[in-house]
């Protein structure tokens, strides 16, 4: 594990040396300004709308940072030829995959925490209401979901030629799953299309980790048992995607 965490540390440092760090500050400023607008409205529906918009921006920003970071890890190592001295240390390909995964996952977690801290401080200071445990649940579930996306993106970076292709395809895929996933089972039952029902049970459901509506509506805590099941669900898909990444990376010819 020493090799794994050494690689992960390099990934985290690399994130904040690149433009992602400045994007993080810009997006955080936008979130803060949007959340501060709550102070100027007194209609509850408008306040909830602005808060929901801020939380949606946090979701999208976290997706972009996670996917963009993970998509370039292995292709960048191949392009710069640093993968060969890395594997000669000796470091196995499995350790490279795990190191890249943990580095991207921890980096996205730091960015996510940064987003939420700004949002909590601004909205809490305006509303004088601090539902800390509700935010802890939201951050935890969103972070484990980002682990699933990190593993998926690493797998995509093994399959597709360029990081830009991986980012585009993964973003399109997760947005499609996010919007259409909850409706696939209903479509399959109402239209008598079993394939839609099968697809519903195969795809990873991102809505299981979305607590935005609960935060905006102040619905209280989700039962911790349900959170535990969601974490296990994400862990199963994360493990599957990491296994597929390792299998693809193990067979990949790095010299071409």
N, C-alpha and C positions, 0 to 999 in steps of 0.2 A: 504493500500500500504506500510505501515511501515514494516509489516512482510515480504512482498514480497521483498523489497529492502534490508532488513537485511539478508535474505537468499541469495540474489544475491551477496551481499558483501562477504559472506563466500565463495561462489563459486569462485569469482575472486581471493581472497587470496589463496585459495587452489590450483589454477592453477599454481601460481608462487612459491609455495612451493614444487611442484612436479617436475618430470623430464621434463615436458613440457617446463618449463622455460629455461632449458639448451638446449633443442632441438631448441627452438626459437633462441637462440644465435648462435648455430651451423648453422642452415639453413640461418640465416641472413648473417653470414660470407660467406657462399657459394654464396648467391645472390650477395654480394658485390664484391667478387672475380670475378664472372662471368661478372658482369657489368663493372668492371675495365678493362676486356679484350678488351672492345670496343676501348680503347686507342691504342691498338697495331694493329688494322686493319684499313684500309682506304677504303676498298670496301664497298659501301652502303649496298649491299645485305648481306654481312657478319655481318655488324653492326646491321642490322635489325634482323638477325637470333639470334644473341647473346642477344639482348634486349627481343625478344620474348621468348627465353629460360628462361631468368630471370623472366619474368612475369608469365610464366607457372609454374615455381618453387614456386612463391608466391601463385598462385592458389592452387596447390597441398598441400603446407605446411599449408595454412589456412584451407583447408578441413580436414586434418589429426588432427590438433589441435582442431578444432571445434567438430568433430565427436568423437574423443577420450575423450574429456572433458565431452560432454553431455552423452555419453553412460554409464559412470560409476556413474553418480550422484545418481539416485534413487536406483540402485542395491547396491551401496556402503552404503547408508543410511540403507537399509534393513539388509545387512550383518553385519554391526557394531552395529545394534539395536538402532541407534540414531534416527531413524524415530519415535519411540514411544514417547520419551520425547519431540520431536519437535512438534508432533501433539497434545500433551497434554498442550501446552502453553496457550491458544489454538491457533493452526494454522490449517486452513482447508487444505484439499488435493489440492484444486484448488490454494491456495496460495503457496503451495510447488511447484507445477508444474510451476507457473508463476515465482517464485523466482529462480528456477533452470534454467528456460529459459533465463531470463534477465541476470543472472550471466554468463552463458555460452556465450550468445550473446555479452555482453559487453567485456568479456575477449577475445573473438575471434576478436572483433573490435580493441582492444588495440594491439593485436599481429599483425593484418593486417596493422594498421597504422605504427607500428614499421618496418615491412617489407618495406612498400612503402617509408617511410622516408629515409631509407638507399639507396634504389634504386634511388629515386629522387636526393638525394645529390650527389651520385657517378656519375650517368649519366649526371646530370645537370652540374657538375663541369668539366666533360670531353667535353661535347658538347656546353657548354655555352648557353643552351636553356632551359627555365623553363616554360613549359605549365601547370601552376598550376591548372587552372580550369578543364583541361582535366583529370588531376590526381584526382581532387576532385570528378568528375563524376564517374571515375573508382572505387574509394574507396567506394563511396556511394552505387553504384549498387552492388558491390561485398559484401558489408556488409549486405545489405538487403537480398541478396541471402544466406549468411551464417545464417541469422535468420531463413530462411526457412529450411535449413539443420539441424539447432539446434532443431527445433520443430520436424522434421522428426525423428531425432536420439532419442529424448526423447520418442517418440511414440514407436520406435523400442525397447528401453530399457524396456518398459512395456511388450512387447510381447515375446521377446527372453530371455532365461535363464541367459546367461552370457554376460558381457560387450564385451568380445572378439567376440562373435557371432554377436552382434549388430554392432560393428565396421566393421567387415568383410562384412556383408550383405549390410549395408548402403553404404560402399565404392564401392562394386561391382555394386550396383544399380545406384549410381550417375555417375560412370564412363560409365556404359552402356547407361544411359540417355544422357550423354554429347556427346558421340560418335554417337549413333544411333538415338537419338531424332529428330534432324533436317531432317533426311531422311525418317522417317516413313510415312509421308504424300505422298511423291513422290512414295515410294514403294507401298502404298495402291492404288494410282491412276494408275500407270503403270502396276501393276500385278493384278489389279482388286481384291484387298483384303481389304474389308471395315474395317476389324478389325484393320489393321495397321493405317488407317485414324482415327478411333475412339481412338486408343491408343495415337496418336499424340496430340489430344485435351485433353486427360485426364492427361498425365504425366506433371510434372513441368519442364519447359524448362530452363535449366541453361544457354544456349547460349544467352538468352535475356539479360543477365547481363555481358556478356564477351566483354570488350572493348579493349582487348589486340591488336587486329589488327589495331584498330584506333589509339592507342597510338604509336605503332611501325611505322605506316605509316604516322603519323602526319596529320590525316584527319580532325582535329578540333573537336569542341564540337558537341555532340548529342543534338538535340532539347530538351529543358527541359520538354516539354509536353510528349515526348516519355519516358523520364526518370521517369516522374510522373506515367505514365501508368505501367511501369515496377515495380515501388515501390508498386502500388496497386495490381498488379498481385502477387508479392511475399507476400504481406500482407494477401491476400485471402488464399493462400496455407498455410502460417504460422498459421493463425487462425484455418484452418481446422485441421492441424496436432496437434495443441495444444488442440483443442476440443476432438479429438480422444484420445490423451494422458490422458486428464482429465477423460474421460469416462472409459478408461481402468484402470486407477489408482484408481478411485472411487470404482470399483468392485473388485479390487485385494485384496486378503487375505495376509496381510503383515506378519503374524505370521508363514507362511510356506515358 
